[in-house]
């Protein structure tokens, strides 16, 4: 489905598989892609790299 592979911790992948099934996604890939799209959408309307960093920090992705 995707052009490249991403390594995910087994425990996180197991959770993603569980929630993908509960939510009715066709595959764990589809679920993970949707989750990433939602997180990235939160950053897309930022006006500058500084604002992106601030939002990533606020979301807990960077310190």
C-alpha positions, -999 to 999 in steps of 0.1 A, spaced: 0 0 0 28 25 9 60 33 -9 82 29 22 81 10 55 81 24 90 92 4 121 67 5 150 72 -10 184 54 -43 187 33 -32 217 21 -1 198 14 -21 166 -6 -46 187 -27 -17 201 -31 -2 166 -43 -36 153 -68 -39 181 -82 -4 176 -83 -7 138 -105 -38 142 -128 -22 168 -132 9 146 -139 -11 115 -109 -2 94 -101 -26 65 -65 -29 77 -41 -16 104 -23 3 76 -55 22 68 -60 30 105 -24 42 110 -25 63 78 -58 79 90 -43 86 125 -12 102 109 -33 123 85 -53 137 114 -22 146 134 -5 162 104 -37 182 96 -32 199 130 1 213 117 -8 222 81 -23 256 87 8 269 106 23 301 92 60 294 101 84 267 113 84 283 147 46 279 149 50 242 138 76 237 165 53 253 191 24 231 181 45 199 181 57 209 216 21 215 227 11 181 214 40 165 233 60 154 202 91 175 210 104 190 242 
